[in-house]
Amino acid sequence: MSAPTREEALALDAADPLRGFRERFTLPKDVLYLDGNSLGALPAHTPERLRRMVEEEWGNGLIRSWNEAGWYDLPRGLGDRIAPLVGSAPGQIVVCDSTSVNLFKVLTAALRLRPGRSTLVSELGSFPTDLYLTEGVAPAWRLLLGRDGDTLDELLDADTAVVLLSHVDYRTGRLQDMAAVTAKVQASGALMVWDLCHSVGALPVELDACGADFAVGCGYKYLNGGPGAPAFLYAAARHHDAARQPLTGWFGHAEPFAMSPEYAPAAGIGRFLTGTPPLLSFAGLDAALDVWASVDMALVRAKSLSLTSFFLRATDALGLPTVTPRVDSERGSQVSLQHESAYAVVQALIARGVIGDFRERDVMRFGFTPLYVSHADVLDAAEALRDVLESKSYLDPRFTQRGAVT
């Protein structure tokens, strides 16, 4: 396929039904931001929402705001706002804690629902926190991780209790067939847990329709909830009565203000709450979800595929190995390219205002957020990458020294 042209990019952008959303975000004018799969951009109205919570709800309302400003209901209320983005009915999602903490909760709850089975199956290529948390569960349940060459069919057996997989692989951008995988796992008698961190807000997710058992996701990537935004967890309603999560804090109690010394889990999804929510972080996610209330996820997916395909075409001539699938149905909303000096190349791009990121050992990731990235941005980024490679500017010592954050 031929390389894309500037005229083609401008024509696609002019016809883009999502182009108006770019004005709802605050981004520096001299930056091409292709890292929304790590930290989403700032919605323009978020500072006002934070100001209102700090100055009015906290400053004037004080403790009364737990009731008068609706603070107490935010974990469930924000969960119901996220529900349409992941194909969930109301009452099955709560916003709380971090992805890691929520993953520990749902893994333990799922394992307890399968007594007599001892194996938890995951992937060695999963995001590290997923693996670390499964290791935390391992003292009580045997942990089996997929090795190179293993297939899910080979790993599933009568002892498999739970399978944990990422819907979109954080490193390669590979998209799993949620419906097919969930059906296969459940046919073996196991429960299915999905990590949605790299898919929620980037493409349509259908947890209920696919019959998923549990899921976790974060609020700071494509959802644009801000750095450290709270995560969310999903538990299918059919598991609510029997599920028992391990972090039984007072916010998950059936009567938290009765101050009883004995724990009794709340009804429904509320039993997955633990402690007092960090309300200032909730305000950022609450503001970001205002944007999503008017977004058509089918349009998001169509533009995501257009942007990623455009970037693949624009970079094909560079001869870089591509680890991201080229088949639309197998690709999330990022493109990952390989280069032996990937870290330095990414740093050289950042110095030019093109922000992507690096993943060990040799992967350059470029995330395409449909609400604020254009085809012209994609072409400019590809041209900057070409220039960095051809000029070898990435060999400059200031780009080769590793930092803590990229």
TAPE-V389298 format. One record per backbone hydrogen bond with DSSP energy under -1.0 kcal/mol. NH is the residue of the N-H (numbers start at 1). CO is the residue of the C=O. E is the energy in kcal/mol with one decimal. If there is no record, write none. Layout:
NH,CO,E
NH,CO,E
This chain:
9,5,-2.1
10,6,-2.5
11,7,-2.1
12,8,-2.4
13,9,-2.3
14,10,-2.1
15,11,-1.4
19,16,-1.4
21,18,-1.9
22,19,-1.1
24,21,-1.9
25,22,-1.4
26,42,-3.3
31,28,-1.4
32,353,-3.5
34,355,-2.6
38,35,-2.0
39,35,-2.3
40,220,-3.1
44,24,-2.4
46,43,-1.8
49,45,-1.6
50,46,-2.5
51,47,-2.6
52,48,-2.4
53,49,-2.0
54,50,-2.6
55,51,-3.2
56,52,-1.4
57,52,-2.5
58,53,-2.7
59,54,-1.9
60,56,-1.2
61,56,-2.4
64,61,-1.7
65,62,-2.0
66,63,-1.5
67,64,-1.4
68,64,-2.9
71,65,-1.7
72,66,-2.1
74,71,-1.5
77,73,-2.9
78,74,-3.2
79,75,-1.0
80,76,-2.1
81,77,-1.2
82,78,-1.8
83,79,-1.6
85,82,-1.6
86,83,-1.2
88,83,-2.5
94,233,-1.8
95,75,-2.1
96,231,-1.9
102,98,-2.6
103,99,-2.6
104,100,-2.0
105,101,-2.0
106,102,-2.6
107,103,-2.6
108,104,-2.0
109,105,-2.6
110,106,-2.7
111,107,-2.6
112,108,-2.2
113,109,-1.0
114,111,-1.4
117,114,-1.7
119,159,-2.4
120,142,-1.2
121,162,-2.7
122,144,-1.0
124,146,-1.0
126,123,-1.6
130,127,-1.8
131,127,-1.1
132,128,-3.0
133,129,-2.4
134,130,-1.7
135,131,-2.1
136,132,-1.5
137,133,-1.1
138,134,-1.3
140,137,-1.8
141,137,-1.2
144,120,-2.3
146,122,-2.5
150,147,-2.3
155,151,-1.5
156,152,-2.2
160,157,-1.6
161,119,-3.2
162,119,-1.4
163,191,-2.4
164,121,-2.7
165,193,-1.9
167,195,-2.7
169,174,-2.5
173,169,-2.0
175,330,-2.7
176,167,-3.0
178,176,-1.3
181,177,-2.6
182,178,-2.5
183,179,-2.2
184,180,-2.0
185,181,-2.6
186,182,-2.6
187,183,-1.9
189,186,-1.4
190,185,-1.6
191,161,-2.3
193,163,-2.9
194,214,-1.9
195,165,-2.4
196,216,-3.2
199,196,-2.1
200,196,-2.6
202,199,-2.5
203,199,-1.6
207,86,-2.6
208,87,-2.2
210,206,-2.1
211,208,-1.1
212,207,-2.1
213,192,-1.3
214,192,-2.1
215,234,-1.9
216,194,-2.3
217,232,-2.0
224,221,-1.5
225,219,-2.5
229,226,-2.2
231,97,-2.7
232,217,-2.8
233,94,-2.2
234,215,-3.1
235,92,-2.2
236,213,-2.5
239,236,-2.5
240,237,-1.4
243,239,-2.4
248,246,-1.4
249,247,-2.0
251,274,-2.4
252,249,-1.3
253,250,-1.3
254,264,-3.2
258,255,-1.8
266,252,-2.5
271,268,-1.6
272,269,-2.1
273,270,-1.8
279,277,-1.4
282,278,-1.6
283,279,-1.8
285,281,-1.5
286,282,-2.7
287,283,-2.2
288,284,-2.0
289,285,-2.2
290,287,-1.0
292,288,-1.2
293,289,-1.1
294,291,-1.4
295,292,-1.6
300,296,-1.8
301,297,-2.4
302,298,-2.1
303,299,-2.4
304,300,-2.6
305,301,-2.4
306,302,-1.8
307,303,-3.0
308,304,-2.6
309,305,-2.3
310,306,-2.2
311,307,-2.2
312,308,-2.3
313,309,-2.3
314,310,-2.2
315,311,-1.5
318,315,-1.7
319,316,-1.6
323,336,-2.1
330,327,-2.0
331,328,-1.6
332,173,-2.7
335,366,-2.2
337,364,-2.4
338,321,-2.6
339,362,-2.0
342,339,-1.7
345,341,-2.5
346,342,-2.5
347,343,-2.2
348,344,-2.4
349,345,-2.2
350,346,-2.6
351,347,-2.0
353,350,-1.8
354,349,-2.6
355,32,-2.5
357,365,-2.2
359,363,-2.6
363,359,-2.4
364,337,-3.4
365,357,-3.3
366,335,-2.0
367,34,-3.0
368,333,-2.9
372,369,-1.6
373,369,-1.7
378,374,-1.8
379,375,-2.3
380,376,-2.4
381,377,-2.5
382,378,-2.3
383,379,-2.2
384,380,-2.2
385,381,-2.4
386,382,-2.3
387,383,-2.2
388,384,-2.4
389,385,-2.3
390,386,-2.8
391,387,-2.5
395,392,-1.8
396,393,-1.7
399,396,-2.4
401,397,-1.0
